[in-house]
Amino acid sequence: MQNTTILDTWYLRGEKDQSRSGGLQLDRSFQHARYTVGERSCAPSSISRNHVRKEMTLKLLVLPGDGIGPEITAATLNVLKAADAAIGLQLEFQKLDIGLKSLAEQGTTLPEAVLTEVPRADGVILGPVSHYEYPARDKGGINPSGELRTKFELFANVRPCRSRDGLTILRKPMDLVIVRENTEGFYSDRNMFAGTGEFMPDPDLAFSIRKVTAKASSRVAKAAFEIARGRRKKVTAVHKANVVKLSDGLFLREVRKVAESYPDVQLEELIVDAAAAHLIRSPDRFDVIVTTNMFGDILSDEASELSGSLGLGGSINAGEDICVAQAQHGSAPDIAGKNVANPTSLILSAAMMFHWLGQRRNDANLLRASQMIENAVEAVLSRPVLRTRDLGGTLDTDAFTTKVAEAIRAEAAPSTAA
């Protein structure tokens, strides 16, 4: 049996459910497709309603982070608690400090206790961090996001993105998933066994090392092709092999090798410049995009902003055994503490993590919780007046969170009564 864990699949079905949630129209646009763990695959509809989780509790490690991190993390936990109350997930939260707070109190932005607890938890919720403000690594300034990805080999950053009516600026619909290699590439702070991948031989000369390996390229390509197989069966490999011929050439070589095992999935290759342009001009041409670390970071941010806002993009960092839910955006210290931050990205990321766990464990409750959270978010966003202020609405962080939690409870009410 193969050991590769293939990541989750999201696809846009484009069907509107006529059920109501707190007076809100539910848009079941996010429909989970197929997910494979080793040789096992399943879909939510194929799982018996009587199949329930046997574990007593689901332990989630919560790392609030910096800036708006504590606010949107608190909002996300309130939404998860609403889902827990509706379904009975028996959630248990363990909160540990990272970032500037732990630096001041413990001398490091990533305490050893956090690294110890990550593999013990069922899932991790990671708030945004202000790592640009951190001191040098030898003075305690470790980027928690990058460190978790490399230390625990969270090789795939999965970022679904679709356009929403009344929010997108696009003229054509967008429904895609970007699968970004997560452990190497142009991110030189994580490319060396010892020392840093950046160095200055003299005060006026700086070098930065890009790393691309066959192993990392192959496993992220497999994740992308599995996702595409459950969607519209097309993978676009984005690269810059016309300039960085060796490193992106190696990436493309491995993608092409993987493609040979997926004859039912079309492979397209596209230079990153053209990909950035086509996201605007013809976003409907894309299904699943697979690319290296920095290109994936930039393109997914572009796609989310084009679809409505960077604050709407869900994201998970996943490896073989560990999944970290992480907001796609940064820590926004300029609005921290003002109760105006949009928590949607981290809420949707947590829903993705539930689905990742649910598919691995064939757990109908986790799958249902994931879908309920996504339904609730979409229902609230469909009402312009109920959006957060960054989206032209009137609600602050707490009020938006309350509306999402109410939508979850309202959706659960009929099945609870039954």
Number of C-alpha atoms within 10 A of each C-alpha: 6 7 9 16 20 26 30 26 26 25 24 19 14 12 11 11 12 11 12 14 21 17 11 19 20 25 22 21 19 19 17 22 19 21 26 21 18 13 11 12 14 15 15 21 10 10 15 11 12 9 11 15 18 7 8 10 14 16 16 20 23 26 24 24 29 23 22 27 27 21 23 30 25 18 26 26 19 18 26 23 18 22 25 17 15 19 18 15 20 16 16 15 17 12 13 16 21 27 29 24 15 17 20 12 11 14 15 22 27 24 19 9 10 18 15 10 15 19 15 13 18 20 24 26 27 26 31 27 27 19 20 8 10 18 15 10 13 8 12 20 20 22 21 23 18 17 17 19 23 15 11 18 18 23 24 29 27 31 27 26 26 24 23 19 13 13 17 18 16 18 12 15 17 25 24 26 26 26 32 28 29 27 27 25 24 18 18 18 20 23 21 14 7 7 10 14 18 15 13 10 8 7 6 6 8 10 11 15 17 18 17 21 14 14 11 20 26 22 20 27 29 23 25 31 30 22 29 27 20 19 22 16 18 22 28 24 24 25 26 18 17 10 11 12 13 12 19 23 17 18 25 24 15 21 27 17 13 20 19 11 11 16 10 13 19 15 20 13 16 17 15 18 12 11 22 19 11 15 21 18 13 15 24 16 16 20 21 29 29 28 30 25 21 16 22 24 19 11 20 28 20 16 27 24 19 21 27 21 21 21 21 27 27 26 29 30 27 25 22 16 15 21 29 28 27 28 29 22 20 18 21 15 13 9 12 17 13 11 15 21 25 27 25 28 23 31 32 26 30 32 28 30 30 26 27 25 21 21 25 21 14 23 22 23 22 27 24 19 25 25 23 24 26 26 25 28 26 23 24 27 27 19 13 15 14 20 23 24 17 14 19 12 15 15 22 19 21 19 17 26 26 16 22 31 23 18 29 29 21 19 20 19 13 9 10 11 6 5
